[in-house]
Amino acid sequence: MLMKPSFHPVFFLAILAATGCTQLTQTTKLAQGPVLLAIEPVRAEVDVDTTETLNGVSRTTYILGIIRVGSKAYADYPSLSFGLVGNTREKRAAIYNAIEGRDLDVLINPKFMIQEQHAFLFRRTTVQVAGFGGKFIFE
């Protein structure tokens, strides 16, 4: 009696889950040996346009708590906390959408409105932001 090799769908899914992709991006190289840096602080002012209120919206859906569908562009605010509520990624995406396509550098005095919808298999988060646009003027 010959046995046929069987192909089980669970086996296929296990192999698919075990494989993945990794991407490493190196933006700077560490210096070899002792290095002395004399860096002057950056001096800048912010020109705030209070004549127009800017608005931005970000929507994100989490499926099964793992799969994320939503914005892929974010404003970069290194080491800046957006409060204890969380949703930092969605807040940064909403800020990006508010200043996108304008000659602005930063959103001044952002006010956030966060709405979350929970269901059995997914969670949908909508973040709206409003604030004034600002442009850095370097000395």
HELIX and SHEET records of a PDB file:
HELIX    1   1 PRO A    9  ALA A   18  1                                  10    
HELIX    2   2 THR A   88  ILE A   99  1                                  12    
SHEET    1   A 4 ILE A  67  GLY A  70  0                                        
SHEET    2   A 4 ALA A  44  ILE A  63 -1                                        
SHEET    3   A 4 PHE A 122  PHE A 138 -1                                        
SHEET    4   A 4 VAL A 106  HIS A 118 -1                                        
END                                                                             
